Amino acid sequence: MIREKSAGLIVFRRHPQEGVQYFILYHRGNYWNFPKGKMEAGESEMDTAVRETAEEAGLKDLRVVDGFRQPTDFFFKESRGGKTELIKKDLILYLAEAPFSAVPKLSIEHNGYAWFDFAMACKFLKFKRTKEILAEADSLIGKQPADRS
């Protein structure tokens, strides 16, 4: 088994009429998830999360929410070097707010994106733990005043 560590961001924005919306990337099939990716040598978790979000989604002017760091892990199989490998992915998710005016620019890794409210995001996210982490983020956002700067 191969172990990998990744980090990513749960990105949200405050829509003037529709309230809090979450940025979810569409990969293919029925797979939607947050921007995330593998840590590079010498890189911190936060550096990875911010870099991957910029690379995958073109979102750069983000305000990271202090005090939110949620770990999870999962297993998947991938063909590497002609054989199928079992991979255990350790993932750390942080929370960041995007300006309402932010316009995503996707990398070629993804087929689309959407800004969903909490209930709709939960319908599209595949994994129970990811939905639980989103619920924790949503609860924290609900307790914070909107930054009007």
N, C-alpha and C positions, 0 to 999 in steps of 0.2 A: 504494500500500500504506500502511496505517495501522499505526503502532507504538504499543503499549500496554505499560505496566509494571504487574505485579501482584506481590503477596506473599501468602504463606500459611503455615500451620503444619501440620506433621505432628504430630498429637496422639497421645500414647500414655498408657496407664495400666498399672498392675501389678495384675493380677487375682490374688487370694490362691491360687487353685487352678490357674488356666489360664496364668499367666505374663503376659508383655507382650502387650498388645492395642492395635491401632491404630484410630483413629476415622476412618471413611471415610463421606463423604456420598454419597447416591444422588440423581442428578439426574433422569433419565428414560431410557427405552430401556435400554441396557447401560452407561451412563456413571456411574462412581463416581470420586470424587476427594477430595482434601483440601480443607478450608476455605481459600479464597483469594479475592482480589478486587483491583480496580484501586486504585492509589495515588491519593490526593487531593493537591491542591496543598499544598506545605509539609509533607507527611507523610513520615516516614522509612519504610523498608522494614519495620522491626520494628513500628512503630505501625500500619501497614496490616495486617500479618499478625495482630496481636492484635485489632484492631478488627473485621476481617472474620470472624475465628473467633467473636468474641462476637456479632456480628450474625447470622451464618449458623447457628451451632450453639448459641448461648447459653452457651458455655463461657468462663468468666472467671477462675477461680482456678487459673491455670496457672503452672508453673515452667519458664521457658525454659532450655534446655540451652546453656550457653556453648560457643562454638567450632563450632557447626553452622550453616552457611549454604551452601545449594546452589542454584546458578542452573541454569535450563534455559530453553528457548524452544520455541515451536510456532506453527504457522500454522493459521488457520481462516477460513472465509467467513461473513459475516453480512450480512443485509439492513439497510441504513441509508439512510434518506431515499429509499426507492424504488429503490435500486440495491444490487447485491451488492458488498461491499467485501472485499478480502483483508486480513487483520489478522495482524501478527506480534506475538505476546505474549511478552514477556520476563518470566519468573516466578522469584522467589526464594523458596525454602522454608527455614523454620527448624524447629526441633524443640522441642516443649514437652510436659511431663508434666502430666496432669490427675490430681486425686485420684481414687481408685477410686470414691468416692461421687458424683462429678460426674454430673448428670443433664442431658443435652442438651435444648435447646428450639429446634427448627428454625424458620428463617424460611420464608416462603411460597415461596422460591426452590427448595427441595429437597423431594423426595418421601419421603425416609427416610434412615436411617443404620444403621451397624453397627459394633461393636467386633470386629475380626478379628485373629487371630494373623498372623504374618508370611506364612506360606504362603498362607493364604486371602486376605489383602489383595492379594498379588501376582496371584492368580487374577482378582480383580475390577478391579484397576487396568488401564487400557487401554494406556498408553504405556510403551514399553521404558525410556525415561529416568526416568520416574517410579518404576518398579520398581527401577532402579539406585540412585536417591536413597534410596528406602525401605531398600534393603539396606545402604547406608552408615549410615543412622540406626540400624538394627537392630544393626549391628556396634558402633556407639558405645554404645548402651544396654547391650549385653552386657558392656561393659568397665567400666560404672559401678556402684557399689554402690547399692542402693535407698535412697532417702531415707526414713528411718523417723520423721521428725519429725511 
